[in-house]
Amino acid sequence: MTDALKKVFSEKKAQGQTAFVTFVTAGYPLRDATVPIMLAMEEGGADIIELGMPFSDPIADGIAIQESNNVALQNDVDYNTTLAMVREARQKALKAPILLMGYYNPILAYGEQKAVQDASKAGANGFIIVDLPPEEAIKFRQICSANNMSYVPLIAPSTSISRVKFLASIADSFIYIVSKMGTTGSTAAGRMNDSLPSLVSRVRQYSSVPLAVGFGVYTRAHFETVANAGADAVVVGSRVVSVVKEAGPDIANISKSIAEFCAELTLKGRSSTIQPRAPGPNTPTSIPPNDTVGAEVLHGTAKGQQISEPTVLPARFGQFGGQYVPEALVDCLLELEDAHKAALVDPEFWKEFESYYGYMNRPSNLYEATRLSEHVGGAKIWFKREDLNHTGSHKINNVIGQILLARRIGKQRIIAETGAGQHGVATATVCAKFGMKCVIYMGAEDVRRQELNVFRMQMLGAVVVPVRSGSQTLKDAINEAMRDWVTNLSTTHYLVGSAIGPHPFPTIVRDFQRVIGREIKSQFIERVGKLPDAVVACVGGGSNAIGTFYDFIKEDGIRLIGVEAGGDGINTDRHSATLSLGTPGVLHGVRTYLLQSPTGQIIETHSVSAGLDYPGVGPEHAWLKETGRAEYIVANDEEALRGFRICMQMEGIIPALESAHAVWGAIQIAKELPKDKNIAVCLSGRGDKDVEQISRLLPGKWADRLDWHLNEAP
């Protein structure tokens, strides 16, 4: 199957022509349209066809391909359906090689071995997996090689020379060069990257396989620019998807439009203005066969691999963690990791970090909730008052730390995602203090729920971008923030708010949040003379919880209890109980527990609290669950509201709805323990942000269910 790809490039080279690679999402705009579209592509001159495997969260793609994925999923297209389309196309005499292109999680859900074998049987020739860089793909690459299927690596403008050498060493058919930073997409007026010729030349120095270039190609002029820059193939994706959309719902008209468009780009049957490229010293006249390149790489004998291939995987917590990201982010993450490691061992960094304790309001108070404890009648409940921090939550700890890291690596523009708005407010606040540009991505549903925090961010000078894709909550805000980051890497630091995302983010966030657990330990020794018997925190992405738990992990006998959002109940499909009901998968660059369908699509979540409304969780929590070191329980919306109410009415403290989940969980644990035991609860945020939402929720159903009628005399 790899040989078919090599044959295309060999024949095109002999003819002095540039190969044409097209893309379409399987099942867009209709299930029955995909095979006719593929046949029309070949009729119009396409030499290789990329068939998109639909995924719910295509973080590296622009609007056109995002929409095509959404439509395909609405048409019930999954990986198995995609393979059926490949089989049908082959039955109808499609000869062009087919590459399956998309994201890793649907492949993982299907099973890597079975996915590759079934693809080969269906007639596919290889894979381009956007978020599966080769360091994370060792097993997958071996499976592909064993089945004579190509694994096509990607190279971005940001890719370092050492990494180019490594990627070139593992390429078995061709290399896909991303022409520009950012997401997929093109316009007629758009310009191709002026430095494209030097980018292609740089890669060709180390490559013995052909080079295909994509991203931004819309017109014949773009095609010629890419070809004349030295590319062996030109890839067109977003424009093809747009042509399909513009053609309307009639399949015959779609096919006609696609065939005409492809013929227009290839000048099929007409003369070309592309200048033939004479082979140079670094342009091989023949392509090494697969059994030379592939076998040497897989067995560790290829010269390039011996020099460049990493010997360890990106940091993990057991099987969880890693860096499942588009190629453009790999070197940026390495830069960030190096800065973080250097900061950890630099006394001056920590001296500067601690110099802001007065600004942050650290150490935060350890407060004994005496009335609440008496009411419950069991163990003593203590609140770690992160709600009293500047900006009203634990988020300030991480934001100060990451801003200092961003300054170390010369980034002046900060982007962030936010759910409940607490991380957004903290980020906007610290950006104002340090004079840095700030853009906050927030789901449109969360913007509606958290109007007060949105206004705070705007007053602080941040640009708040409502995200209207998907469920319009935290997951979708992260998608958009990552798309921004990959477009603006040179100037921008993505200040991730929770212990999620690709390495090193979960570790960075934990290291800046662990001040919570450290202070709990010292304060308990000072106040009580011993450590608490249990530590409780709410868990969405899990930053406050891992910061609370981390310094207790090695303390035998101390229970670590995370409380997830149960939404309408874990017996429904409206909840955010990822650790309780999820399964391992890959989202937002990390392998962790996810709420996903059997086919690997991410499921929309629900919680009364915007900050817990997320279908994933930090990888360290996934590891703590798997090892049994931590327990994870669930509080549904009603229980969280009861926790919210009892905290107010017993202690005069208005907790964030997120923290109210932890309060409710702590109450249940306290009932099981004797009065001489102690429970530390991370009160991660204050609830003034939620008061307006509560005022809308209470009238009617919730007032009756909770027996909470505000205007009635006691």
C-alpha positions in Angstrom: 0.0 0.0 0.0 2.9 2.3 0.7 4.3 1.4 -2.7 1.3 3.0 -4.4 2.2 6.3 -2.9 5.8 6.0 -4.0 4.6 5.1 -7.5 2.6 8.3 -7.8 5.6 10.5 -6.9 7.9 8.5 -9.1 5.6 8.8 -12.1 5.0 12.5 -11.5 8.6 13.2 -11.2 9.3 11.3 -14.5 6.7 13.5 -16.2 8.1 16.7 -14.6 4.8 17.4 -12.9 3.7 18.2 -9.4 1.3 15.8 -7.7 -2.1 17.0 -6.5 -3.4 15.9 -3.2 -7.0 16.6 -2.2 -9.0 16.3 1.1 -12.6 15.8 2.0 -14.3 14.8 5.2 -16.0 11.4 5.1 -19.8 11.8 5.2 -19.8 15.5 4.3 -22.2 16.9 3.3 -24.0 13.6 2.9 -23.0 10.0 3.6 -23.8 9.0 0.0 -21.8 11.9 -1.4 -18.3 10.8 -0.3 -17.6 8.2 -2.9 -18.8 10.3 -5.8 -16.7 13.2 -4.5 -13.6 11.0 -4.4 -14.2 9.7 -8.0 -14.7 13.3 -9.1 -11.5 14.3 -7.5 -9.6 11.6 -9.5 -11.4 12.6 -12.7 -10.3 16.2 -12.2 -6.7 15.2 -11.7 -6.2 14.3 -8.1 -3.3 11.9 -7.6 -3.7 11.2 -3.9 -6.9 11.6 -1.8 -7.0 12.4 1.9 -10.2 11.1 3.5 -11.0 12.9 6.8 -12.1 10.7 9.7 -14.7 12.8 11.5 -13.9 13.9 15.1 -15.8 16.1 17.5 -12.9 18.3 18.5 -10.5 19.0 15.5 -8.3 21.5 17.3 -5.9 22.1 14.3 -8.6 22.9 11.8 -10.3 26.1 10.7 -14.0 26.8 10.3 -14.6 25.0 7.0 -13.2 21.6 8.2 -14.7 22.1 11.7 -18.1 22.4 10.1 -17.6 19.4 7.9 -16.7 17.3 10.9 -19.8 18.4 12.7 -22.1 17.6 9.7 -20.4 14.2 9.2 -21.0 13.3 12.9 -24.6 14.4 12.6 -24.8 12.0 9.6 -23.6 9.2 12.0 -20.3 8.7 10.2 -17.6 7.0 12.3 -14.4 5.2 11.6 -16.1 2.0 10.5 -18.4 4.0 8.1 -15.3 5.8 6.7 -13.7 2.4 5.9 -16.9 1.3 4.2 -16.6 4.4 1.9 -13.0 3.4 1.1 -14.2 -0.1 0.1 -17.0 1.2 -2.0 -14.6 3.7 -3.8 -12.3 0.8 -4.6 -15.2 -1.3 -5.9 -16.0 1.6 -8.2 -12.5 1.5 -9.6 -10.9 4.4 -7.8 -7.2 4.0 -8.3 -5.7 7.0 -6.4 -4.0 6.1 -3.1 -6.2 7.0 -0.1 -4.7 8.4 3.1 -7.0 8.4 6.2 -6.5 11.8 7.9 -7.7 13.0 11.3 -7.2 12.7 15.0 -6.0 9.9 17.2 -8.9 9.3 19.6 -11.3 7.6 17.2 -8.4 5.3 16.2 -7.6 4.6 19.8 -11.3 3.8 20.5 -11.5 1.4 17.5 -8.2 -0.3 18.5 -4.9 0.6 16.8 -4.1 -2.9 15.5 -7.6 -3.4 14.2 -7.9 0.1 12.8 -4.7 -0.3 10.6 -5.6 -3.9 9.5 -9.2 -3.0 8.6 -8.0 0.1 6.8 -5.6 -2.0 4.7 -8.3 -4.5 3.9 -10.6 -1.7 2.8 -8.0 -0.3 0.4 -6.5 2.6 2.2 -2.8 3.3 1.8 -1.8 5.1 5.0 -2.5 7.6 7.8 -1.9 11.2 8.6 -2.8 11.7 12.3 -2.7 15.3 13.2 -2.3 14.9 17.0 -0.1 11.8 17.0 3.5 13.0 16.7 6.0 10.1 16.1 7.2 10.1 19.8 3.7 9.1 20.8 3.2 6.8 17.7 5.9 4.2 18.2 3.4 1.4 18.5 1.2 2.8 15.7 4.1 3.2 13.3 5.2 -0.4 13.9 1.6 -1.6 13.2 1.5 0.5 10.0 4.8 -0.8 8.8 3.8 -4.4 9.5 0.7 -3.9 7.3 2.6 -2.0 4.6 0.7 1.2 5.5 2.3 4.6 5.4 2.6 6.8 8.4 3.1 10.3 7.1 4.9 12.8 9.4 4.2 16.5 9.4 6.7 19.3 9.5 5.7 22.9 10.4 7.5 26.2 10.0 8.3 26.1 13.7 10.0 22.6 13.5 13.7 22.7 14.6 16.4 21.4 12.4 17.2 18.5 14.7 13.5 17.5 14.6 13.4 17.8 10.8 16.2 15.3 10.7 14.3 12.9 12.9 11.0 13.3 11.0 12.8 12.8 7.7 14.4 9.6 9.0 11.0 8.0 9.7 9.1 9.0 6.6 8.4 6.0 4.4 6.4 7.6 1.5 6.5 11.4 1.8 6.5 14.3 4.2 3.6 16.7 4.7 4.9 20.3 5.2 2.5 22.7 6.8 3.1 25.9 4.8 2.1 28.3 7.6 1.4 28.5 11.3 -2.2 28.3 12.3 -5.2 26.2 11.5 -6.4 24.9 8.1 -8.2 27.4 5.9 -7.7 29.4 2.7 -9.1 32.4 0.8 -8.6 33.6 -2.8 -7.0 36.8 -1.5 -4.7 35.0 0.9 -0.9 35.0 0.3 1.2 31.9 0.6 4.1 32.1 3.1 6.9 34.1 1.6 9.5 31.9 3.3 8.0 28.7 1.8 10.9 28.2 -0.7 13.4 28.3 2.2 11.2 26.0 4.3 11.0 23.4 1.5 14.7 23.7 0.8 15.5 23.3 4.5 13.5 20.1 4.8 14.8 18.7 1.5 18.4 18.9 2.8 17.6 16.0 5.1 14.8 14.2 3.3 15.1 11.2 0.9 11.4 11.2 0.2 9.1 13.6 -1.6 7.6 16.7 0.0 4.0 17.7 -0.1 2.9 21.2 1.0 -0.5 22.2 2.2 -2.5 24.9 4.2 -3.7 28.0 2.4 -4.0 26.8 -1.2 -7.1 28.2 -2.8 -6.4 29.1 -6.4 -4.2 27.9 -9.4 -1.9 30.8 -8.6 -1.4 29.4 -5.1 -0.8 25.9 -6.6 1.9 27.3 -8.8 3.5 29.2 -6.0 3.8 26.1 -3.9 5.0 24.0 -6.8 7.6 26.5 -7.8 8.8 26.7 -4.2 10.0 23.1 -4.7 7.1 21.0 -3.5 6.7 17.6 -5.0 2.9 17.7 -4.3 0.4 20.4 -3.4 -2.4 19.6 -0.9 -5.8 21.3 -1.0 -8.3 20.7 1.7 -10.4 23.6 3.1 -11.1 24.9 -0.4 -12.3 21.5 -1.6 -14.7 21.4 1.4 -15.9 24.9 0.5 -16.6 23.9 -3.1 -18.6 21.0 -1.8 -20.7 23.3 0.4 -21.2 25.9 -2.4 -22.4 23.2 -4.8 -25.5 22.5 -2.7 -27.1 19.2 -1.7 -27.4 17.6 -5.1 -24.7 14.9 -5.4 -24.4 15.1 -9.1 -23.8 18.9 -8.9 -21.3 18.4 -6.1 -19.4 15.8 -8.2 -19.4 18.1 -11.3 -18.2 21.1 -9.2 -15.4 19.1 -7.6 -14.2 17.6 -11.0 -14.1 21.1 -12.5 -12.3 22.6 -9.5 -9.6 19.9 -9.6 -9.2 20.3 -13.3 -8.9 24.0 -12.9 -6.1 23.6 -10.3 -4.2 20.9 -12.2 -4.8 22.4 -15.7 -5.7 18.9 -16.7 -5.3 18.7 -20.5 -3.7 22.1 -20.7 -0.1 23.4 -20.5 1.4 24.3 -17.1 3.4 27.3 -16.0 5.2 25.4 -13.3 8.9 25.4 -13.8 10.4 21.8 -13.8 12.9 21.4 -11.0 16.2 19.9 -11.9 17.5 17.3 -9.3 20.1 18.9 -7.0 22.6 17.3 -4.6 19.9 17.0 -1.9 17.1 15.9 -4.3 17.4 12.2 -4.8 16.5 10.8 -8.2 15.0 7.7 -6.7 13.0 7.0 -3.5 14.5 4.4 -1.1 12.1 1.4 -0.9 10.1 0.9 2.2 12.1 -2.1 3.4 15.2 0.1 3.6 13.8 3.2 5.3 11.0 1.7 7.3 12.9 -1.4 8.6 15.9 0.6 9.6 13.8 3.1 11.5 11.7 0.5 13.3 14.8 -1.4 14.4 16.8 1.6 15.4 19.5 1.4 12.8 18.6 4.4 10.6 21.4 6.9 10.8 19.0 9.9 11.3 17.1 8.0 14.0 20.2 7.0 15.9 21.1 10.7 16.1 17.7 12.3 16.7 14.9 10.0 17.9 13.9 10.7 21.5 14.7 7.9 23.9 11.9 8.6 26.3 8.3 9.5 25.9 7.0 12.9 27.1 6.3 12.8 30.9 3.6 10.6 32.1 1.7 9.5 35.2 1.5 5.8 34.5 -0.2 5.5 31.1 -1.6 9.0 31.3 -0.2 12.3 30.1 2.0 12.8 27.1 2.0 15.2 24.2 -0.6 14.4 21.6 -0.4 17.7 19.6 0.0 19.0 16.1 3.6 19.2 15.0 3.7 23.0 15.2 3.4 22.8 19.0 6.1 20.3 19.7 9.2 22.6 19.9 7.2 25.3 21.7 6.2 22.8 24.4 9.9 21.8 24.7 10.8 25.5 25.1 8.2 25.8 27.8 9.4 22.6 29.6 13.0 23.8 29.6 11.9 27.2 31.1 9.9 25.4 33.8 12.7 23.0 34.7 15.1 25.9 35.0 12.7 27.9 37.1 12.2 25.0 39.5 15.8 24.9 40.5 16.4 28.7 40.4 16.1 30.3 43.9 15.7 33.7 42.3 12.5 32.6 40.4 10.9 31.3 43.6 12.0 34.5 45.5 10.2 36.5 42.8 7.2 34.2 42.9 6.9 34.5 46.7 7.4 38.3 46.5 3.8 38.4 45.2 2.3 36.6 48.1 1.0 39.8 49.5 -0.7 40.5 46.2 -2.1 37.0 46.1 -3.1 37.0 49.8 -1.0 34.0 50.7 -0.9 32.1 52.9 -4.6 31.6 52.7 -6.4 31.0 56.0 -7.2 27.6 57.4 -10.7 28.0 58.9 -12.5 25.6 61.3 -16.2 25.4 60.2 -17.4 24.8 63.7 -21.2 25.2 63.2 -21.2 23.1 60.1 -19.2 20.4 61.9 -21.7 20.4 64.8 -24.6 20.3 62.4 -23.2 17.3 60.6 -22.3 15.6 63.9 -19.1 13.8 62.7 -15.5 14.7 61.9 -14.4 18.3 62.2 -14.5 20.2 58.8 -11.9 22.7 58.0 -11.9 25.1 55.0 -8.7 26.0 53.2 -9.8 29.5 52.2 -8.6 29.9 48.6 -11.8 31.9 48.1 -10.1 34.7 50.0 -7.3 35.0 47.5 -7.0 38.0 45.2 -9.5 37.5 42.4 -11.5 35.1 44.5 -10.1 31.7 43.9 -7.0 29.4 43.7 -6.4 30.4 40.1 -4.1 33.3 41.0 -1.4 30.9 42.2 -1.0 29.4 38.8 -1.4 32.6 36.9 1.3 34.4 38.7 3.7 31.5 38.2 3.0 31.1 34.4 3.2 34.9 33.8 6.7 34.8 35.2 7.5 31.8 33.0 6.1 33.7 30.0 8.3 36.6 30.7 11.3 34.3 30.9 10.7 33.1 27.3 9.9 36.5 26.0 6.1 36.2 25.3 4.1 39.4 25.7 0.7 38.2 24.6 -1.3 35.9 26.9 -4.3 33.8 26.0 -6.4 31.6 28.3 -9.5 29.5 28.4 -12.1 29.9 31.2 -15.3 28.1 32.3 -16.6 29.7 35.4 -14.6 32.8 34.7 -12.3 32.6 37.7 -9.2 31.7 35.7 -10.1 34.3 33.1 -10.5 37.0 35.8 -7.2 36.0 37.4 -5.4 36.0 34.0 -6.8 39.4 33.1 -5.9 40.8 36.5 -2.2 39.7 36.3 -1.9 40.7 32.7 -3.1 44.2 33.8 -0.5 44.2 36.5 2.3 43.2 34.2 1.2 45.2 31.2 0.6 42.2 28.9 -2.0 41.8 26.2 -4.8 39.4 27.2 -7.3 37.3 25.2 -9.8 35.0 27.0 -11.7 32.3 25.3 -15.0 31.4 27.0 -17.9 29.2 25.8 -21.0 31.3 24.9 -23.1 29.3 27.4 -20.6 30.1 30.1 -20.6 33.8 29.0 -24.3 33.7 29.6 -24.0 32.0 33.0 -21.1 34.2 34.2 -21.9 37.7 33.0 -20.3 39.3 36.1 -17.0 37.7 35.5 -17.1 38.5 31.8 -17.6 42.2 32.7 -14.7 42.0 35.2 -12.4 40.6 32.6 -13.4 43.4 30.1 -12.9 46.1 32.8 -9.4 44.7 33.4 -8.6 45.2 29.7 -9.0 41.6 28.4 -10.7 40.8 25.1 -13.3 38.1 25.9 -14.1 35.9 22.9 -17.4 33.9 23.1 -17.0 30.4 21.6 -20.2 29.2 19.8 -19.0 25.8 18.6 -19.9 22.5 20.2 -21.5 22.7 23.6 -20.3 26.3 24.0 -18.6 25.5 27.3 -15.1 24.9 28.6 -14.1 22.2 26.2 -14.8 24.4 23.2 -13.0 27.4 24.8 -9.9 25.2 25.0 -10.3 24.2 21.4 -10.3 27.8 20.3 -7.5 28.8 22.6 -5.3 26.1 21.1 -6.2 27.2 17.6 -5.1 30.7 18.5 -1.9 29.5 20.1 -0.8 27.4 17.1 -1.3 30.5 15.0 0.7 32.9 17.2 3.4 30.8 18.8 6.1 33.4 18.4 4.4 36.0 20.5 1.9 34.2 22.6 1.9 32.1 25.8 -1.2 29.9 26.4 -1.8 30.2 30.1 -3.6 26.9 30.7 -5.9 27.2 33.8 -6.3 23.6 34.9 -4.0 20.6 35.2 -4.9 19.4 31.7 -3.4 19.6 28.2 -0.1 18.3 26.8 3.0 17.9 28.9 4.4 20.1 30.6 1.1 21.9 31.4 -0.3 19.4 34.0 3.0 19.5 35.8 3.4 23.3 35.6 -0.1 23.9 36.9 0.4 21.4 39.7 3.7 22.9 40.7 2.2 26.3 41.1 -0.9 25.1 42.9 0.8 22.7 45.3 1.3 25.7 47.6 -2.3 24.9 48.8 -1.4 21.4 50.1 1.9 22.6 51.6 0.1 25.3 53.6 -2.6 22.8 54.7 0.2 20.6 56.1 2.0 23.3 58.0 -1.2 25.0 59.2 -2.6 21.7 60.5 0.6 20.9 62.4 0.5 24.4 63.9 -3.2 24.4 64.7 -4.0 20.8 65.4 -0.7 19.1 66.0 -1.2 16.5 63.3 -2.2 16.2 59.7 -5.8 15.9 58.6 -7.4 12.5 58.2 -8.9 13.3 54.8 -8.4 16.0 52.2 -11.3 16.9 49.9 -11.5 19.0 46.7 -13.8 19.4 43.7 -12.6 18.1 40.4 -13.3 19.3 36.9 -9.9 19.6 35.1 -8.5 19.2 38.6 -6.1 22.1 39.4 -7.2 22.9 42.9 -7.5 19.2 43.7 -4.1 18.2 42.5 -2.6 21.3 44.3 -4.4 20.2 47.4 -3.5 16.5 47.1 0.0 16.5 45.8 2.0 16.9 49.1 -0.2 14.3 50.7 0.2 11.5 48.1 3.1 9.9 50.1 1.4 10.4 53.4 0.0 6.9 54.2 -3.4 6.8 55.8 -4.6 10.2 54.6 -7.6 9.9 52.3 -7.6 12.0 49.2 -11.1 12.5 47.9 -12.1 14.3 44.7 -15.7 15.3 44.1 -16.9 15.4 40.5 -20.0 17.1 39.1 -22.9 14.7 38.8 -25.2 17.1 36.9 -28.7 15.7 36.6 -27.4 12.3 37.9 -24.9 9.7 36.8 -27.8 7.6 35.6 -28.5 10.2 33.0 -26.3 11.5 30.1 -26.2 15.0 31.6 -23.2 15.0 34.0 -19.5 15.7 34.1 -18.4 12.7 36.2 -15.3 11.9 34.0 -13.4 9.7 36.5 -16.4 7.9 37.7 -17.9 7.0 34.3 -15.3 7.9 31.7 -12.8 5.8 29.8 -9.2 6.5 28.8 -8.7 8.4 25.6 -6.9 11.5 24.1 -8.2 15.1 24.1 -6.5 18.5 24.1 -3.1 16.9 23.8 -3.2 14.5 26.7 -4.1 10.9 27.4 -6.5 10.7 30.3 -10.1 9.7 31.3 -12.7 11.2 29.0 -16.5 11.2 28.6 -16.7 9.8 25.1 -18.8 7.6 22.9 -17.8 4.0 22.0 -16.4 5.4 18.7 -14.2 8.0 20.4 -16.3 11.1 19.9 -16.3 13.5 22.9 -19.7 13.7 24.7 -21.2 17.0 25.7 -21.3 17.4 29.5 -23.5 19.2 32.0 -23.1 20.7 35.5 -24.7 23.6 37.3 -21.2 24.9 37.8 -19.5 26.1 34.7 -16.0 25.4 36.1 -16.7 21.6 36.3 -18.4 21.3 33.0 -15.6 19.5 31.2 -15.4 16.0 29.6 -11.8 15.3 30.6 -9.6 15.5 33.7 -5.9 16.1 34.6 -3.7 13.0 33.8 -2.4 12.9 37.4 -5.9 12.5 38.7 -6.4 9.6 36.2 -3.3 8.0 37.6 -4.4 8.5 41.2 -7.6 6.9 40.4 -6.0 4.0 38.6 -3.6 3.3 41.4 -6.3 3.7 44.0 -4.4 6.4 45.9 -7.3 8.8 45.6 -11.1 8.3 45.7 -13.4 10.1 43.4 -17.1 10.5 44.3 -19.9 12.5 42.7 -22.2 15.3 43.9 -25.1 16.0 41.5 -26.6 19.5 40.9 -29.1 19.2 43.7 -26.5 18.1 46.2 -24.1 20.9 45.1 -26.9 23.4 45.6 -27.5 22.0 49.1 -23.8 22.2 49.9 -23.9 25.8 48.6 -26.9 26.7 50.9 -25.7 24.9 54.0 -22.2 26.6 53.8 -23.9 30.0 53.6 -26.4 29.4 56.3 -24.1 27.6 58.8 -20.9 29.6 58.2 -21.8 32.8 56.5 -19.5 31.9 53.6 -20.8 31.9 50.0 -18.8 29.3 48.1 -18.4 29.0 44.4 -20.7 26.3 43.0 -17.6 24.3 42.1 -16.5 24.4 45.7 -20.0 23.6 46.9 -19.5 20.1 45.4 -16.5 19.6 47.7 -18.5 20.9 50.6 -21.3 18.4 50.0 -18.7 15.6 49.6 -16.9 16.6 52.8 -20.3 16.5 54.7 -20.9 12.9 53.5 -17.3 11.8 54.6 -17.6 13.6 57.9 -20.8 11.7 58.8 -18.8 8.4 58.5 -16.0 9.5 60.8 -15.8 10.1 64.6 -15.6 13.6 66.1 -11.8 13.3 66.7 -11.1 13.1 63.0 -10.3 16.1 60.8 -11.2 16.9 57.2 -9.6 19.6 55.1 -11.7 21.0 52.3 -10.3 23.2 49.6 -12.8 26.0 49.3 -11.4 26.8 45.9 -13.4 29.9 45.1 -16.0 32.4 46.3 -19.6 32.3 45.1 -20.4 35.9 44.3 -19.9 35.0 40.7 -22.8 32.5 41.0 -25.3 34.6 42.9 -27.0 35.8 39.8 -27.3 32.3 38.4 -28.7 31.1 41.7 -31.3 33.9 41.6 -32.5 32.6 38.2 -32.4 28.9 39.2 -34.3 29.1 42.6 -37.7 30.3 41.6 -40.0 27.4 40.9 -38.5 23.9 40.8 -35.3 24.3 42.8 -37.0 26.4 45.5 -39.5 23.7 46.1 -37.0 20.8 45.8 -34.6 22.4 48.2 -37.3 23.9 50.4 -35.5 27.2 50.0 -38.0 30.0 49.8 -36.0 33.2 50.3 -38.8 35.6 51.3 -40.5 33.4 53.8 -40.0 34.1 57.5 -38.4 31.2 59.5 
